[in-house]
């Protein structure tokens, strides 16, 4: 049983070449995900930076 599981895992680790179809919407979806991630990170850090600047301005 261990041998069969080991062989199954090895088959999953080294798959054969897949001749699959990738529709044009998939690339657009990945592009949208990357852009929204970057914009989200920018908004998060802007809020975080604003919190720090307000904290240090109050001390002066």
N, C-alpha and C positions, 0 to 999 in steps of 0.2 A: 504494500500500500504506500509506503514511504517513497519507493522508487517511482510509482505512478504520479504522485503529487510533485515530486522533484522534476520529473519530465514535463508535467503540465506547467509548472512555474517557468521552466526554461523556455518552453514554447511561447509563453506570454512575454517573456523578456526580449526575445529575438523574433519579432513578427516578420512575416514575409512582406514583400512589397505590395502595397495596396493600390489598386487601380480604381480609385474612388472619384466620384464627381463632387466638386465643390462649387456650389452656385455663387453668383456674384454678391448676393446678400450677405454671405458669411464674412467676406472681407470688410464690407461696410459695417457690419455689426462689431467686428473686432476694432475697427477704426473708431467707431462711436464709443466703445468701452474705454479705449486708451485716452481719448480726448476728455471724456467725462471724468475719468480718474484724475487726470492732470488738473482740470479745473476745480474739482473737489478738493484736492490737496492744496491748491492755491488759496481757496476760500478758508480752509481750516487754518493754514499758517497765518493768513491775514488776521483772523480772529485771535489767534494765539499771540501774535506780535502786538496787536492792539491792546490786549490785556496786560502785557508786560510794560508797554509804554505808558499806559494809564497808571500802573502801579508805581513806576519810578517818577512820574511827573508829580504825583501827590506828595512825595517826600521832599521835593525842592521848595 
